[in-house]
């Protein structure tokens, strides 16, 4: 067996309407489940067109235990490519700030420029662009290059 690609991420959320609005209206992800205009019934799925869904949200309600703070085992973040250059990343920053989303930081990974935000339940999401002209395929050590602060 060999993994061919990461298929999708599934998140439990406390308030499906709020989280679906964040991923759909703030981040601009196309909602595919349920069909546009249909009511949400416990799940919402999103696709960028690569596969049937890359993100699925499942509502567990406001009484569910929140994500623990600090060092813990589990998912740290997942990344979403949001464009092709720093102007696209700056536009993403403007959108998330205008929506009142929590911005956690920004990093220059040399192969990517990344903005880190929190979704409504505190899941960390990396919004990134691949740095034009960086040939990490022929120089894979670039992926492990030291991280630098990013000024957008």
FIKENU-41840 format. One record per residue: residue number from 0; residue in one letter; y, x, z of N, C-alpha, C, O, CB in turn. Coordinates in steps of 0.2 Angstrom, whole numbers. Glycine has a CB too. Layout:
   num   residu      nY      nX      nZ     caY     caX     caZ      cY      cX      cZ      oY      oX      oZ     cbY     cbX     cbZ
   NUM        A       Y       X       Z       Y       X       Z       Y       X       Z       Y       X       Z       Y       X       Z
...
***
This chain:
   num   residu      nY      nX      nZ     caY     caX     caZ      cY      cX      cZ      oY      oX      oZ     cbY     cbX     cbZ
     0        X      -6       4       0       0       0       0       6       4       0       6      10       3       0      -5       6
     1        X      11       2      -3      18       5      -3      23       0      -3      23      -5      -7      19      10      -9
     2        X      28       1       1      34      -4       1      38      -3      -5      40       3      -7      38      -3       8
     3        X      39      -8      -8      43      -8     -15      51      -9     -14      55      -6     -17      41     -13     -20
     4        X      52     -13      -9      60     -15      -7      60     -19      -1      55     -22       1      63     -18     -13
     5        X      66     -19       2      67     -23       8      68     -30       5      73     -31       1      73     -20      12
     6        X      64     -35       7      65     -41       4      71     -46       7      75     -48       3      59     -45       4
     7        X      70     -46      13      75     -51      17      76     -49      24      71     -46      27      74     -58      16
     8        X      81     -52      27      82     -51      34      83     -58      37      86     -63      34      89     -47      36
     9        X      80     -60      43      80     -66      46      83     -65      53      81     -61      57      73     -69      46
    10        X      88     -69      54      92     -69      60      91     -76      64      92     -81      61      99     -67      59
    11        X      90     -76      70      91     -81      75      98     -82      76     102     -77      78      87     -81      81
    12        X     101     -88      76     108     -89      77     109     -95      82     105     -99      82     112     -90      71
    13        X     114     -95      86     115    -100      91     119    -106      88     117    -112      90     120     -97      97
    14        X     123    -105      83     126    -111      80     126    -110      72     130    -106      69     134    -111      82
    15        X     122    -114      69     120    -113      62     126    -114      58     128    -110      53     115    -117      60
    16        X     130    -119      59     136    -121      55     141    -115      55     144    -113      50     140    -127      58
    17        X     142    -112      61     147    -107      62     144    -100      58     148     -97      55     148    -105      70
    18        X     138     -99      59     135     -93      56     135     -94      48     137     -89      45     129     -91      59
    19        X     133     -99      46     133    -101      39     140    -100      36     141     -97      30     130    -107      37
    20        X     145    -103      39     152    -102      37     154     -95      37     157     -93      32     156    -106      41
    21        X     152     -91      41     154     -84      42     151     -80      35     154     -77      32     151     -80      48
    22        X     144     -81      34     141     -77      29     143     -80      22     144     -76      17     133     -78      30
    23        X     144     -86      22     146     -90      15     154     -89      14     156     -86       9     144     -97      15
    24        X     158     -91      19     165     -92      17     169     -85      19     174     -84      15     168     -97      22
    25        X     167     -81      24     170     -75      25     168     -69      21     171     -66      17     170     -73      33
    26        X     161     -68      21     158     -63      17     157     -65      10     156     -60       6     151     -61      20
    27        X     157     -71       8     156     -73       1     149     -73      -2     148     -73      -8     160     -69      -3
    28        X     144     -74       3     137     -74       1     136     -81      -2     137     -86       1     133     -71       6
    29        X     132     -81      -7     130     -88     -10     124     -91      -6     119     -88      -5     128     -87     -18
    30        X     126     -97      -4     121    -101       0     116    -104      -5     119    -108      -9     124    -106       5
    31        X     110    -103      -4     105    -106      -8     100    -111      -5      97    -115      -8     100    -101     -11
    32        X     100    -111       2      96    -115       6     100    -118      12     103    -114      16      89    -112       8
    33        X     101    -124      13     100    -129       8     104    -129       2     109    -125       2     100    -136      11
    34        X     103    -133      -3     107    -133      -9     114    -134      -7     116    -138      -2     105    -138     -14
    35        X     119    -132     -11     126    -133      -9     128    -140      -9     126    -144     -13     131    -130     -15
    36        X     131    -142      -3     133    -149      -2     128    -153       2     130    -158       5     134    -152      -8
    37        X     122    -150       3     117    -153       7     118    -151      15     120    -146      16     110    -151       5
    38        X     116    -156      19     117    -154      26     112    -148      29     107    -148      26     116    -160      31
    39        X     114    -145      33     110    -139      36     105    -143      41     107    -147      45     114    -134      40
    40        X      99    -141      41      94    -144      45      90    -138      49      84    -137      48      89    -148      42
    41        X      94    -134      52      90    -129      56      90    -122      53      88    -117      56      84    -131      58
    42        X      91    -122      46      90    -115      42      95    -115      37      98    -120      34      83    -114      39
    43        X      98    -109      35     102    -108      30     100    -101      26      99     -96      30     110    -108      32
    44        X      99    -101      20      97     -95      16     103     -93      11     106     -97       8      91     -96      13
    45        X     103     -87      10     108     -84       6     105     -79       1     101     -75       3     114     -80      10
    46        X     108     -78      -5     105     -74     -10     111     -71     -14     116     -74     -16     100     -77     -15
    47        X     111     -64     -15     115     -61     -20     112     -61     -27     116     -59     -32     116     -54     -18
    48        X     107     -64     -28     104     -65     -35      98     -60     -36      95     -61     -41     109     -64     -40
    49        X      97     -55     -32      92     -51     -33      85     -54     -32      80     -52     -35      92     -45     -28
    50        X      85     -58     -27      78     -62     -25      80     -69     -22      86     -71     -22      74     -58     -20
    51        X      75     -73     -21      76     -80     -19      81     -80     -12      84     -85     -12      69     -83     -17
    52        X      80     -76      -8      85     -75      -2      84     -68       1      79     -65       2      83     -81       3
    53        X      90     -66       3      90     -59       6      92     -60      13      90     -56      17      96     -55       3
    54        X      95     -66      15      96     -68      22      94     -75      24      96     -79      20     104     -66      24
    55        X      91     -76      29      89     -82      32      91     -83      39      90     -78      43      81     -84      31
    56        X      95     -88      40      97     -90      47      93     -95      50      92    -100      46     105     -91      47
    57        X      91     -95      56      87    -100      59      91    -101      66      92     -97      70      80     -98      61
    58        X      93    -108      67      96    -110      73      92    -110      79      86    -114      78     100    -116      72
    59        X      93    -107      84      90    -108      90      94    -111      96      91    -112     101      87    -101      93
    60        X     100    -112      95     104    -116      99     108    -112     104     107    -106     105     100    -121     103
    61        X     113    -115     107     118    -111     111     114    -109     118     117    -104     121     124    -115     113
    62        X     109    -112     120     105    -109     126     101    -103     125      98    -101     130     101    -115     129
    63        X     100    -101     119      96     -95     118      99     -89     121     105     -88     122      95     -94     110
    64        X      95     -84     123      97     -78     126     101     -74     121      99     -73     116      91     -74     129
    65        X     107     -72     123     111     -68     118     108     -61     117     104     -58     121     118     -67     121
    66        X     110     -57     112     108     -50     111     111     -46     117     117     -46     119     112     -47     104
    67        X     106     -42     120     108     -38     126     113     -33     124     112     -30     118     102     -35     129
    68        X     118     -31     128     122     -25     126     119     -19     128     114     -18     131     129     -26     130
    69        X     122     -13     125     120      -7     127     114      -4     123     112      -8     118     119      -6     134
    70        X     111       1     125     105       4     122     100      -1     123      98      -3     128     104      11     124
    71        X      96      -2     117      91      -7     117      86      -5     111      88      -2     107      93     -14     117
    72        X      80      -8     112      76      -8     106      77     -14     101      79     -19     104      68      -7     108
    73        X      77     -13      95      78     -18      90      83     -16      85      84     -10      84      80     -24      94
    74        X      85     -21      81      89     -20      75      96     -17      78      99     -20      82      90     -26      71
    75        X      98     -12      74     105      -9      76     110     -13      71     115     -16      74     105      -2      75
    76        X     109     -13      65     113     -17      60     109     -17      53     104     -14      52     120     -13      59
    77        X     112     -21      49     110     -21      42     116     -20      38     121     -22      39     106     -28      40
    78        X     115     -18      32     120     -16      27     121     -20      21     116     -22      18     120      -9      25
    79        X     127     -22      19     128     -26      13     133     -22       9     138     -21      11     131     -33      15
    80        X     131     -21       3     135     -18      -2     140     -23      -4     139     -29      -7     131     -15      -8
    81        X     147     -22      -4     152     -26      -5     157     -25     -11     162     -28     -12     156     -28       1
    82        X     155     -19     -15     159     -17     -20     158     -10     -23     152      -8     -21     167     -18     -18
    83        X     162      -8     -27     161      -1     -30     166       4     -28     165      10     -30     161      -2     -37
    84        X     171       3     -24     176       8     -23     180       6     -16     179       0     -13     181       8     -28
    85        X     184      10     -14     188       9      -7     192       3      -8     193       0      -3     192      15      -6
    86        X     195       1     -14     199      -5     -14     195     -11     -12     197     -15      -9     202      -5     -21
    87        X     189     -11     -15     184     -17     -13     183     -17      -6     183     -22      -3     178     -16     -17
    88        X     182     -11      -3     181     -11       5     187     -13       9     187     -16      14     179      -4       7
    89        X     193     -11       6     199     -13       9     200     -21       9     202     -24      14     205     -10       6
    90        X     198     -24       3     198     -31       2     194     -34       7     195     -39      10     197     -33      -5
    91        X     188     -32       8     183     -34      13     186     -34      20     185     -39      24     176     -30      13
    92        X     189     -28      22     192     -28      28     198     -33      29     198     -36      34     196     -21      29
    93        X     202     -34      24     207     -39      25     204     -46      26     206     -50      30     211     -40      18
    94        X     199     -48      22     195     -54      23     192     -55      30     193     -61      33     190     -55      18
    95        X     189     -50      33     186     -51      39     191     -51      45     191     -55      50     181     -45      41
    96        X     196     -47      44     202     -48      49     205     -54      49     207     -57      54     207     -42      48
    97        X     207     -57      43     210     -63      42     206     -69      45     209     -74      48     211     -65      35
    98        X     199     -68      45     195     -73      48     194     -72      55     191     -77      58     188     -73      44
    99        X     197     -67      58     196     -66      65     190     -63      67     188     -63      73     197     -72      69
   100        X     186     -60      63     179     -57      64     181     -50      68     186     -47      67     175     -55      58
   101        X     176     -48      72     177     -42      76     175     -36      72     170     -35      69     172     -42      82
   102        X     180     -31      71     179     -25      67     177     -20      72     181     -18      77     185     -23      63
   103        X     171     -17      71     168     -12      76     170      -5      74     170       0      79     161     -13      77
   104        X     171      -3      68     173       4      66     172       5      59     170       0      55     168       8      70
   105        X     174      11      57     173      13      50     171      20      49     173      24      53     180      12      46
   106        X     166      21      44     163      28      44     163      30      37     162      27      32     157      28      47
   107        X     164      37      36     163      40      29     156      44      30     156      49      33     169      45      28
   108        X     151      41      27     145      44      27     144      49      21     138      51      20     139      39      27
   109        X     149      50      17     149      54      12     145      51       6     148      52       0     146      61      13
   110        X     140      48       7     137      44       1     139      37       1     139      34      -4     129      44       2
   111        X     141      34       7     144      28       7     151      28      11     151      32      16     139      23      10
   112        X     155      23      10     161      22      15     159      15      18     157      10      14     168      22      11
   113        X     159      15      24     156       9      28     161       6      33     165      10      37     150      11      31
   114        X     161       0      33     165      -4      38     160      -8      42     155     -11      40     170      -9      35
   115        X     160      -8      49     156     -11      53     159     -17      57     164     -16      60     153      -6      59
   116        X     156     -23      57     158     -29      60     153     -32      64     147     -30      63     161     -33      54
   117        X     155     -37      68     150     -41      71     150     -48      68     156     -51      67     152     -41      79
   118        X     144     -51      67     144     -58      65     145     -63      72     146     -60      77     137     -60      62
   119        X     146     -69      71     147     -73      77     143     -73      83     145     -74      88     147     -80      74
   120        X     136     -71      82     132     -70      87     131     -62      90     127     -61      94     125     -72      85
   121        X     136     -58      87     136     -51      89     131     -47      85     130     -41      87     134     -51      96
   122        X     128     -49      80     124     -45      76     128     -40      72     133     -42      69     119     -49      71
   123        X     127     -34      72     131     -29      68     129     -29      61     123     -28      59     130     -22      71
   124        X     134     -29      57     134     -29      49     138     -24      47     144     -23      48     136     -36      46
   125        X     135     -19      42     138     -14      39     140     -17      32     136     -19      28     134      -8      38
   126        X     147     -17      30     149     -18      24     151     -11      21     155      -7      23     156     -23      24
   127        X     148     -10      15     149      -3      12     150      -3       4     148      -8       1     143       1      14
   128        X     152       3       2     152       4      -5     149      11      -6     149      15      -1     160       4      -8
   129        X     145      12     -11     143      19     -13     149      23     -16     152      20     -20     137      18     -18
   130        X     149      29     -13     155      33     -15     154      35     -22     149      38     -24     156      39     -11
   131        X     158      34     -27     158      35     -34     157      43     -35     160      47     -32     164      33     -38
   132        X     152      45     -39     151      52     -41     147      56     -36     145      62     -38     158      55     -41
   133        X     144      53     -31     140      56     -26     133      56     -29     130      50     -29     141      54     -19
   134        X     130      61     -30     123      61     -33     118      63     -28     115      68     -27     122      66     -39
   135        X     117      58     -23     112      58     -18     105      59     -20     100      61     -17     113      53     -13
   136        X     103      56     -26      96      56     -29      94      63     -30      88      65     -29      96      52     -35
   137        X      99      67     -33      97      74     -34      99      79     -28      97      85     -28     101      77     -40
   138        X     102      77     -23     104      81     -17     103      76     -11     107      74      -8     111      84     -18
   139        X      96      75     -10      95      70      -4      98      72       3      98      68       7      88      69      -4
   140        X      99      78       4     102      80      10     109      77      11     111      77      17     103      88      10
   141        X     112      75       6     119      71       7     118      65      11     123      63      15     122      70       0
   142        X     112      62      11     111      56      15     112      58      23     113      53      26     104      53      14
   143        X     110      64      24     110      66      32     116      70      33     117      73      38     104      70      33
   144        X     121      70      29     128      73      30     131      71      36     130      65      38     132      73      24
   145        X     135      75      40     139      73      46     143      67      44     146      67      39     143      79      49
   146        X     143      62      49     148      57      48     155      58      50     156      62      55     145      51      52
   147        X     160      56      46     167      57      47     170      50      48     168      45      46     170      61      42
   148        X     176      51      52     180      44      52     182      42      45     184      46      41     186      45      57
   149        X     183      36      44     185      33      38     192      29      39     192      25      44     180      28      34
   150        X     197      31      36     204      28      36     204      23      30     204      26      24     209      33      36
   151        X     205      17      31     205      12      25     213      10      25     215       7      20     201       6      26
***
